[in-house]
Amino acid sequence: MEKPYTVWSQETLRRQGPPPTYSGDHLKEIAFPLGGIGTGCVSLSGTGSLRDWEIFNRPNKGSIMPYTFASLWAKQGGQEPSTRVLQGPPLPPYSGQGVAGFQGFGHGHQRLSGSGLPPMRSVTFDGAFPFAKVSLADPKLPVDVSLEAYSPFIPRNPDDSGLPIAVFSYRVRNTSSSAVDVSLAFNLFNPIGYSGDGPIQGPHLGQNVTAYVDDGTIRGLAMSSEKVGEGDPAYGTMALMTSWTDTFHQLAWLRGGWFDALHDFWDNFSREGRLPPRDLGPSEEGASDVGTLGLLATVEPGGEVTLPIFLAWHFPTFVKYWASAEPCDECGPGQAQWRNYYASQWKDATDVAHYYAANENRLYSETKAFADALLGSTLPDHVLDALSSQASILHSPTVLRLEDGTFYGFEGCHGHAGCCEGSCTHVWNYAQTVAFLFPSLERSLRNADYTHNQRPDGHMAFRLQLPLGSPMWEFHAAADGQLGGVLKVYRDWLISGDDEWLRHLWPKVTKALEYAWEQWDPNRDGVITGIQHNTYDIEFVGPNTMIGSFYLGALRAATLLAEHLGDKDRAALYHQVYERGKAATEELFNGEYYIQRCPDDVDVKYQYGEGCLSDQLIGQWFAHMVGLGHLLDSDQVRSAVKAVFEYNWRTDFWEHPNPQRIYALNDEQGLLLCSWPHGNRPRFPFVYSDEVWCGIEYQVASHLIYEGFVDEGLAIVKGVRSRHDGRRRNPWNEFECGSHYARSLASWSVLLALSGVQVDMPRRTIRFAPKLETDPFRSFWSTGSGWGTFQQSQAGCAELAVIHGSLTLATLGLGTLSGSQAHASISGETLPCRCKPAKEGCNVVFSPEIVVGQGQTLRVALTP
């Protein structure tokens, strides 16, 4: 392809390596989310402070918990001790940051995070979700410190991945020639009574209680309130715990005026390395207390200790704060309420901390096994960065788990509220991470959608209303969301192999698909027309391949599902409509790419007409992921996706006029939603057309890779991640209409494309066809029953390791290897198998089927 996709060489685009290390100005935007799936989160900043306390059942950007920070006291022999806040130096601006509940600009840098106290002099940040590492050093200290922070994240285990906890491990290493006494003090403000919006301090507080607990396994501070009871939405508990045995604690800082409390803390801790016991009882009305948990140790020369801190929370009541709900039996009039799923598992925050401590080795090792398996892939470094960083969306307040465990998502997060409710079907079309890492959660989305979002005529609302069972969203059906839902059912069935689940949904799936014949394709000619509401928040009219490719993909998937279920009449009908639609849709090809055919007799704004739309083949992208092959002529498809890159990719934005929202600018690289390379741009094209959306970039990148344009796809991914470099934007927050935007979960499709993995659990088959020529090639894989790594070499050897769960196999497809004979074994035991030629590569067929268990590796060698 003759296109300057480079500001980078091919070597750079394919480079393997560790995740980036951030320092200096590249720490400014970092906020790494810590929490569980559906629990909210608190974020670790680039300097090591805590920010964005979003644990109170709603987003809360910019929030700082008063005086919640860690400090280190170190004393070497008879020398004077040194004390530091365990954070790097505060970053500009210093004029004031307008923190909620604190003075804004003109009052200097906020002090709530301890930023006015002596910091560590140097700091670097390494993040490879779900782990973050902050490295801290100071020339006046005889020790250096590194912090590892994480929350459990274990594919196929959504409950343990839904712990409302952040785990901090401070490793203190003695760099001197003599023993050093150290004391780590971790402070936590008691916020119980806070609603999650506005200043954390205020009249909503009062009668806050902090108690010390020690059960012989863990010990620390348990925070509650006597002012708010279980019926109050602000009710909850927090726990600051450790498994370290040599500790001290102070239940309440000095209750004084002005700056007395912080003076008292710092002076006492700096002098003694500990704090005197203090328990003042419930806090005064309108106020609360800061408590401190301290950990003591002696570190020998050249030695190190790791000091653990568990920060847990438990706020059981979720309020539908964004709208008043219809009265219901459970909630009564006004704003609806329900319990978080995690509240059904643990009774309070101390219970959460107990559970973590009792299972710490397993939770940590399984989370680490996932991180090692993913980051051990031989994919380019920026691809692995995209995969791991965007999985962090699942630890953000973008997602919830309802009381029965149902997974639910906003589109993203505004500063203090979820953005665009309802697990929006057209946005979540792009998201692939949940389906492959937590397939049971993804299936719960399908269950909720087909149970609560479908009318008798098949029309589906595209925003699920809460609480479940509320009246449906009254609006157009979203054509892309509704038709994409059929493809999602097909994908989820392939991942799970669950025929019973499929049979249960099948009548509603057919009704959803056949609604197209009432609304968009009354002639059943396979071409979508009429009002097509879509993910651009407008309605397309007239034939186009964005909606049309979803339709063809849905027809193709439904044909195969009908055949599998013995629904022969429907299978034949769907196939006929597909064939007619394929031929007619190919007529939209203009020689380079597919266009929209706008009706001559309809004067409608916000169309794209002869433009080159980046999403023009989104249904084809989805079809590749689920093994449906080309829905349209393969040469046309390759030409069209090539044109998307050629016309819509920008190596800079200096000359790009954009009156819309600005997500890429100046010297950055990105992919426009649409361009009009041959003119005829509508006076008012569809809204957002001049923007750059990360989720669409990942969709196009992976589609390019599927079609053989590997470097072009890698360039797009590189462009996305270069824009999120810690200085310009937060690497763990790709935003669109709000932070932590769900569309960026399309990043997982890049792994699927590069590894060429095809999962077909109903037929006990998994296939790999890598697009990179690395030798060996290694990648992560996952299904509904297990996950692990796959590796192959050019010499004709392949290994499939199961790290978690198991995998039942009848066929292992090797799409880029060939041979006439196969030799397979597990743990040295030879397995009966044969090598069967395939259209590409070969298939290793096992008879009888085999089971690769957890911790086992299937080894296959092909010979001529």
N, C-alpha and C positions, 0 to 999 in steps of 0.2 A: 504494500500500500504506500503510495507516494504522499506521505503526510508528515509534517514535522511534529510527531507526537512528543518530541523531545526537546525538552529542556534536560532530559536524562538519556544516558546511553543504555543499550540493551543490557550491558553488564550490571548497571545500577538497578534496572528494572527487575532483574532476576537474582539479585544478590541475596544470599542467605545471611542471617546474623541474629544477634540478640535484639530484644526490644530496645527502643531508644532510651538513653539516659538524659534527663532534663536538668538544666542548671541555669543560673543567671536569670535573664529575662524570660526564659522559657518555663520558669516556674509560676509566672504570674497568673495564668488562667487555670491552673490545674485544680481540679476538685474530683477526687477519686471516690466513688460511692461505696460505702460499706453498709451492709444490711442483708436481709433475705428477700426472696421472691415474695412480693406482696406485703412487706413489712415496713416500707419506707427505708430511709437511709440517713446516715450522717457522712459527710465527705471529708476526706483527708486532703489538705491543701498541699501545694508544692513545697512549702517550707516546713510542713509537719504539723501545722495547727489544724483544728477541727472547725468546719464551717458548714453552712447549709443544713441545719438540723431539720430534716424532713421525716421525722419519726412519729409525728403527731397526726397521721392520717391525711396529710395534704402536702403539696410542695411548699417550700419555705426558703427560696433562694435569698442569699445575703444574710441569713440569720446566723448569729453567733451566740452560743450558750455562755452566759456570763462567767468569766473566770474559770472556764473548763479547759485546763491545759496540764501538761506534765512538766516537771522540773527535776533536775538532777543535782545532788550535792555530792561532792567527791573530796576526800581527804587522804593525802598521802603522808604516812608517818607523822612526824611532828610538825608538818607544814600547816599553814593556814588553809582552811577548806575553800573550795571554789563552788559556786552555784550558778546554774544556767537553766533557763527555760529550754526545753527540748524542742526547739524550733530554730529554723534559720533566721537570718536577719529579716525584719519586715520589709516588704517590697513597696516601691512607690505606687500610687501617689501618697503623699504624707499630709495632704490638706484636709483629710477626713473622708470617709467612705459612706457616710449615710447609713450606718448599720441600724437595723430596726431597734428602736428603744434607746438609741444613743445619739449624741449630737452629730450633726452632719458636717458639711464642708465649713472650714474656718475654725474648727475645734481641734485640729490636729489628728494624727493617726488614732484610730480607736484603740482602747486599752483592754477591751473585754477578753481578748485572747492572750493577755499577758505580754503584749508586744512592747510595752514600755520597760520591761525587765531585761536584764542581760541575756542575749540569745547566744546560741552556738554561732561561730563565725562563718562556717562553710556548710553548705547543704547541697545534696543532689537527690534526685527523685527517679526511681526506677519503677515502672508500672507495667505489669503484664497480668491483666485481670485473670483470676480473682485476687492476685497478690500485688501489694504495693510495698516498696521499700524506700525509706528515707534514711540517707546516710549523713551523719552529723559529726563535726569535729571542731575543736577549738584549741589553739596553741597553748592556752593557759591551763588546760585540763590534762590530767595524767591518763585519761581514758578517751576513747572515741565511742560513739553510740550509733547503732543502726536500729531502725524500727521496721519490723515487718508487720503489716496490717492486712487482715483479710476477713471475710465471712464465708462460711461453708458454701460451696458451689459444686454439686456432684450431679452430673447428668443422670437422668432416669430416677433421681431421688428428690422430687420437689419438696417433700416435707423437711428433710434435713437441709435442703437449700433454701428453706423458708424460715430459718431461725432469725428472730429479731435480735441480732447480736453483732458487735464489732469486736474483733480480737486483736489486741496489740501486744507484740512481743518485742521488748527492748533488749537488744544485745549490747552489753557493756564490756568492752575489751580494754584490758590494762596495757597501756603502751609504755609504762615506766618500768624501772628496775626494782621497785619495791611494792609491797601490798598496798592496795587502795581500798578504803572503806567508802561505799557508795550508798546513797539513799535516793530512791525514786519516789516522788510525790505526784500522785495523779488527783487532780481536783475535779469535782463534778457539782454543778449547780442543781438543786432540786426544783424541777420545773412543773411538778404535778399541779394541775389546775389550768395549765396553758392550753389554749384551743388550737394552736398551730398556726395562727395568723396574727400578724402585728407584733408589738414588742413582747418579748418573753417575760420581762419584768412588768409588774403592774397590779391593779386591784384584784385581778382574778386569782392571785396567789394568796396564801395565808393558811396557817395551821398545817404547814408542811412539816413532815416528820422524816427524820433520817435515823435509822437504827443500825447497829452493828450486829452482824450475824456470823457465826462460825460453826459449821457442822463437822469439823475435822477434815473435810475434803477441800472446801473453799471457804473463804472468809472475805468480808468487806461490808459495803454500805448498801442498805436496802432503803429505797426512797418511796414515800407514799404521801398521802394527805388526809387529814381528818375533815377537811372542808368539802371535798367532792366525794360522793358515794358512787356505787356501781351504776346507778341510773344516770349519772352525769356524763355527757359525751367527753368531758375533759378528764374523766377518771382514768387512772393508770398507775403504773409503778415503773421504777428504774432500779437497776442494780449495778454497782461497781464492785467487781469481785476479782479475786486472784486465788490461784492454787499455791502461791508462795507462802511459806510458813512463818518467816521472820518479818513481821509487819508492825505498823502502828496506824492509828487512825485518829481523826478529829471529826466529830459529827457536825460541827458548826463553826464556821469562822466567827471572829469577833463581830458582834452587832454594834457597830459604831457609825459615826457620821462621815461624810465626805469620803476620804480614801483610807479610812482607818483599817478596814478589813484586809485590804491587800497589803498595806504596810505591815500589819501584824503577822500575816502569813509569811511574807518574804523575809522579814527580819528574824523571826523565830527559826524558819527552815534554814536560812543561810548560816545562822550561828550554830545550830545544834544538829542539823540534818534530820530533824524530826519535829513533830508538833506536840504540845501538851494535850492531854485528853480534854475534850470540851463537849458537853451535851447541854444545850440550852432549852430542850423541849421543843414543842411545836412553834413554828415561826409566827411572827406578828402578822396581823391582818395586812394584806397588800404587799407582803414581803416573803422572801424565802431565804434559805441558807445555802452556802457552799460547804461541801464536805470533802475531806481529803483521805485517801488511802495511800499509805506509804509502804514501800518494800525495801528491806535492808539487806546488804550483802557485803562480803569482803572478797575482793578480786585479787588473786595472786599475780605476780609479775608474768606477763605474757599470756595470762589466762583470760577467761571471759565468763560471764554469767548471762542468762536470758531471763528477764523478769516479765512475767505474763500479767496482762490486764484484760478482764472481760467486761465489756460495757453492754448491758442488755436492757431492753425496754419492752413494755407490754401495755399498749393502749388499745383495749379490746373493741371499743365502739367506733364504728365508721359512720359519719354523718354525710348524707348527700347534700353537701353545702352549696352546690352549684345550682340547685333548683328546688322548688317546693314540689313534693310528690303528692299524688292523690292519696287520700286516706286509705289505709289498709289495715287488716286485722292485726298485723304484727306491730305496725308503727304508729297508728293513729293519724291525726291530721298533721300538716306541716311537713318539715323536712324529715325524710325517711332515715332510719338508722338500722344498722345490722352489725353483727360481730365479725371481726376479722377471723379468717381461718386459723391463724396461729393461736388465737385465744381459745380455740377448741382443743388445742394440744397441750398448752402450758398455762398454769393458773395465774402466774405473775412473772415479773422479770427475774426474781431470784430462782424460780423454777426453771426458767430458760437457762440461766447460768449454770445451775446444777446439771441439767441435761448435757450442756456442752462439755462441762468438766468431766462428766462420767464417760463421755464418748469422744473426748478430744483427740486421742491418737487416731481413731478411725476417721473422724471427720476431717482432720488435717491431712492424713495420708491419702484419702480418696480425692480430696480437692487437689492436692499436689499431684496426684497421678493424672488427673485430667489436664492440669496445666502443663505438665511435662509431656504428655502425649500430644497435645495440640501444638505446643511451642517446639517440640522436637521434630515436627514435620519439616520436610525439605522445601517448603514453599518460601517465596520471597519474604523478606523481613517485613515489608510494609503490608503484605497480605495478612500475615499472622497478627500484626498490630491491629488491622481492621477487624479481624475475626474476634480477637479477645477483647478489644476495647468496647466494641458495640454489644457484646454479650452483657456488659455492665448495665445496659438498659433494664435488664431483669432485676437489678438491685435498686432501681430508681422508683420514685413514686409514679412513674408512667403506668406501672402495673399493680394490680390488686389480686387478692384471692378472696372470693366471697365465702360466706360462712360454710357452705357445703363443699368448698374446695375449688369451685369453678374459677378458672382463670379469666381475668378481665383486664382490658387495657384502654387507657386514653390514647390519643394519638401522640401526645407529648405532655410537657408540663410548662405552664406559665410560671411566673414568679411565685404566686401564692395560690394557684388553683390548677387542676388538671386541664389540659387543652383538648377540647373536642372529644366528648364522651363516647362511650358505647362500643368499644372494640371494633371501631369503624372498619367495615369489611373491605373497603377499597384500599385503605392504607395498610391494613394487615395482610392484604394480598402479597405484599412485597416481603413480609417478614418470614424468614426461614429458620432462624436460630431456635426458636421454641419447638418447632415441629421435630427437629432432629435431636435436640438435647433433652427436651422434656415432653415427649410425645403424648403422655397422658394429659398434660395441661392443654396442649394444642387440641386434642380431641374434645376436651371440655368446652372449648370455644365453639366447636361444631355443634355439640349437643345443645348448648344454650342458644345458638343461632337458629337452629332448625326447630327448637322447642318453643322459643319465645318471640321469634322475629319473623314468622311466616304467617301470612293470612291464608284463608281457605283457597283463594284463587292462585296461590303460589307467589304472589308479590311479597318480597322480603324487605323489611326495614333494614337499613344498613348501620343503625346505631342502637345497640342493645340498651334498653332502659332498666334502671335499677330503682327499687329492688326487683329481683326476678319476678316476673308475672305482672309488672306494671303495663299500662297501655302502651302499644307500640308507637314508635316514632312515625309521625305523620308527614310524609314527604314522598317525592319520587322514589322508586326503586333505583338503586345505583347499579347500572348495567355491569360495570366492571366488577363491583363487589359481589353481586349475585351470581354471575357466571363464573367468576374466579372461585366462588365457594365450591362449585362442583369439582374443580381441579384440586382444591384443598382436601376434599373428602377422599378423592382418589389417592393423593399423596399420603394422607394419614393412614389409609388402609394399607398401602404398600409398606409403610414403615412399621405398622403394628401387626399386619397379617390377621386382623381380628374380623372374621367373617360375620360373627354375631352382631358386632357393632355396625357393620356395613348394612346388614339386612334390616336392622332397626331403623336406620336413617334413609334407606333406599326410597321408600314411598315419598318422602319429603324432598329428597334430592331430585327425583323425576319431576315432581310438581314445580320445583324452582326452575329447572331447565325448561320445562314446557311452558312456563309463563312467558318465555321469550316469544312463543307463537301467538300470544295474545297482545303483547306489548311492542315487541321490536321486530319480529319476523312473521307477520301474519300469513305470508305466502309460503312459509317453510322452504324458502329458497336458499337458506343458509347465510343470508346477508342481513346484518343488523341495520335498521333504519329507525326513524322517529326520535323521540326525546330520550337521550341517553345520559342521565346524570352520571358523573364520574369523579375521579379523585382530584380534579382541578376545580371542584366546587361549582361547576357550571354544567350545562347540558350540550353535548354534541348532537347535531342532527345530520342525517345522511350517512352513507356507508363510510366506514373507516376501519383500519386494521387494529387500532388500539382495542376497541371493543370487539371487533370482528375476530381477532386472534384468540381472545378469551372465549368467544362463542365456539369457534372451531375446536379449540382445546377441550372445552366442556363436552362438546358432542363426541369427540374422539374418546375421551376418558369414560363418558357414560356408556358408550358402545361396549367398551371392554368390561365395565362393571356389570352391565346387563347380561353379557355373555357369561360371565363368571357365575352370576346368580340364576342363570337359566331363563332369563326374561328375553326370549328370542325375538318376539315381535318388536319390542322396544329397541333391541340391539339393531335390528334391520332398519327400522325407521330412523334412528339416530345416524346410522351410517349413510343412509340415502341423503339426509339433509346435509350432513358433513360434505359429501362428495359434491353436491350442488353448490354449497357455499364455498368450497375450495376453488372451484373453477371460476365462480363469479368474483370472489375476492381477489384473485390473481389479476383481474382486469383493472384493479386500482394501482397497479404497478406502472410507474411513469418512465421506466427504463433504468432508473437508479434506485428508487425507493417507492414506498406506498404513500398515497395521498388520501385526503378526505374528499369525497364527492358531495359537495354541498348542494342541496336542492335549489334550482334556479328560482322557484316561486316562493322561497322563504327568505325573508330578510332577518337574519339572526346574527347578533354580535357574538363574539367570543368563540370563534371557530378557528381552524388552522388551515383548511383548504389545501393549497399546494405546498404547504410547509413540510419540512423534514422533522417529524416528531420523534423524540428520543424513545418514547413509549410505544412506538408504532407496532412493535412485535413483542409486547410483554407477554401475551399468551403463548407465543412460541418459546420464549425464555422459560416459562413455567413448564411447557411440554418437554423441553430438553431435560429438565431436572427430574421429571417423573418417567422418562424413557418412552415418550410417545413419538419421538422422531420428528421429522419435518411436517408441519401442518400445511404448508404451502410449498410451492416449487423451491427446491433447495438453492438453485442458482439465484432466484429472486431474493430469497431470504438473506443469503450471503452478501449480495449487492446492497440490500437495504441497510443491514446492520453496519456494513462498511461505510455507507453514506452517512449514517448517524454520527459515526466517529469523525469522518472527514469534515462534515459541515458544522457540527455542534460542539466539537472539542475546541477549547480555547487554551492556548499556552500563556496568555495573559488577557487582562480585561481593560487595558488602558483605553481602547477605542470602542468599548462596548457600552452603548447607552442603555441604562436600565432604570426606568421609573418605578419599578416594582420593588420587592423586598431584596435586600442585598446580602447574598451568602458567599459571593466570591468577588474580588475586586483587585485592582492594581496589578501586581506581578504574579497573582495566583493563577492556578490552573483549574479548569473545571469544565463540565459538560452542560451546555444550555438545554433547557427543556425542548426548545424548538428553534428552527431557523428557516429562512426563506431564501435558499441559495439562488433561485432563479426568479426572484421578485414575486409580485402579487401578494405581498404581506397584507393581510386585512388591516383596515384602519385601526380597528380595535381587536387585536387577536385575543385568543383565550387568555384569561388571567393567569399569571405566573409564568408565561411563556419565556420571558427574558431571565428567569431565575435559574439557579443551580441547586438541585436537591440531591443530597448524598444518597438517599435510597434509590433514586433512579440511576445515579451514576453506578452503583453496585450492580443494579439489574443489567444495565447495558454492558458493563465490564465483563460480567460473567457470560453474557450472551456472546460477546465478541470472542471470548475464549472458547466457548462451545463450537463456534463456527471456524475456529482455527486462527483467529487474529489475536494471538496470545499477548504479544507485546503491547498492542493497543489497549487491550483490557487491563493489563498491568499498569499502563500509564495512567488510566483513569483512577485506579485505586491509589496509586502514588500521589496523584493530584489531591484526592480527598484527604489523605492523611497528612500531606504537607501543609494543608490549610489548618490542620488541628495540631499545631506544633507546641502548644503550651504557652506561646507568646501571643499568637493571634487569637486562638480559641482553645478551649479545654479539650484535650485528647479523648476524654471520656464523656463527651457531650456533643454529639452531632445534632444540631438543632435544625428545625424547619419551622413549623408552626408550634414553637415551644421547644423546650430542652428535652434531651434524651428521646428523640423522636423515633417512633416505632419503625418507620420506613427503613431506617438504617440497619435493621435486622436482616435486610436483604444481603448484607455482607457475607452471610454464611454461604450464599449461593456461589461465591467465588471459590471457596474450598470445593464445593461439589463439582464445579466446572473444571478446576485444575486437576483434581484427582480422577475425574470422570466416573465417580462412584454412582452406581444405580442400585437402589435397594428394592427388593421385591420379596418381602417376607411371606406373602401367601404362597409363593412358589419356592420358598427357601433358597433364594438366590441373591447373591451380592456380586457386583461386577465393578472392576476398576479399569479405567483407560486414561492414564495420566497424560496431561498435555505438556508437561515439562520433561526435558530429556536428562534430568539429573540421574546419576547412577551412584548409589541407589536412589530410588524415589521412595519417600516415606510420607504418610499422611494419616491424619485422624479419620475415623469412621464411626458411625453410630446408627443404631436401629432401635426398634421398640424393646428389644430383649437384651441388648448389650452394646458396649462400645470398646474401642481399642485402637490399634494402629495397624496399618497395612504397609508393607515394604516389598519392593520388587527391584531386581537388578537386570541389566541387559543380558546377563548370562542365562536368563530363563528361570531364575529362582524367585519365589514369592513367599512371604510370611504374613499370616494374619493372626495378630495377637488379640486376645480378649482380656481386657483389663478389668472390666466390670460387667457382671451379668453373664450371659451365654449367647451362643449363636448356633442355631440349627441350620445346616447347609445341605442342600441337594446339589447345588452348582456354585462354583466359584468362577466367575468370568474374568479373564485376563485379556483385556482389549488391545494391548500393545505387545503381547508376547505370543509366540507360536511354538508349536511342537507337535509331534505325532503321538508321543507317549508322556504320561504324567506319573510321577511318583510322589505320594503324599504320606505324611506321618504326623502324629501328635505324641509328644513325649517319647519319641523313638519307636512308637508302635505304627507299623505300616497299615495304611488304610486302602481298601479296595476302591479304585477309581479308574476312569478312562478319560482320554483327551478327545474332545469333540470339536471339530473346526467350527468357527463362527464367522459371521460376516466380517468382523474385525477381530483379529487375535483368535483365541480359542476358549473353550469352556472346559473346566475340569469337573466331571460329573461323578458324584459319589453314590454308590449303591451298595448297601442301604445309606440313607441319610446319616450324617455325622453331627455330633454335638461338640462344639468347641467350648469348653467350660472356662469359668473365671480363672485367670492366671495361666491358661494354656495357650500354646501357639501352634497353629496349623502351618506346616511347611510343605511347599510344593516345588518340585523340580521338573522342568520340561526338557525332554530330549527329542532329537529329530526322529 
